[in-house]
């Protein structure tokens, strides 16, 4: 009975994250022979393969929304409201291919994304032009994502890395960032913190950013029965945000509740996801 529940939950989660073609894509990524960008001992494999990504991914979306140009590009071109699961599946597939796939498949995935970025242009409500292929804008998206994934793994990962391991993780992600067009991405945690600080003067919570936060945190496209589960992940995603980012998005901190209820819930949820998505050993 327990094995059946585990399999059903794991399959349901995998379908949400990977889409209907997930099993075939997973087989191609992991079983196609050839050189990889990252060997089996690289930290990026440990971080991106952990259940903490369910929380870190939400944190990254909230943080990324605080750059007005990035938020304008997402709101105008990504379809995150009309097809949020499709966007999640495309993002998760890109991360899987570049982290675990062959070097040829990783480069093909990067070339595809760069082609999309090249076509995304527009103007914000304030009349400021943006281009998704702008290296500076790509640098913000990369830094916010890397920091969010790192923080989530450090707090909720099955086996958190040491300081050298997280520095190496940042260096690994720089390999992908450079391929996408980021100029001089950070290569250790200290450089990552400096890069995030350098972007601070450009950040603000536009009406679009706050609307995106409301959608992500309070209006997920899920059945009512699953919303408490999602709500626990979302609450923990908020706790990972830097204090200044929470302030911009009007997400107040409640220390006692977060320490006694939210974080333990996050640890329990990530353990459950990890249990469900790890194949059961044959007897």
Secondary structure, DSSP 4 states (H G I P E B T S, - for coil): -HHHHHHHHHHHHHHHHH-TTHHHHHHHHHHS-S-BSS-TT-HHHHHHTSTTHHHHHHHHHHHHTTBHHHHHHHHHHT-TTTTHHHHHHHHHHHHHHHHHSBHHHHHHHHHHHHHHHHH-EEE-TTS-EEETT-HHHHHHHHHHHHHHHHHHHHHH-TT---HHHHHHHHHHHHHHHHHHT-SS---SHHHHHHHHHHHGGGB---HHHHHHHHHHHH--SS-HHHHHHHHHHHHHHHHHS-HHHHHHTT----HHHIIIIIHHHHHHHHHHHHHHHSPPPP-
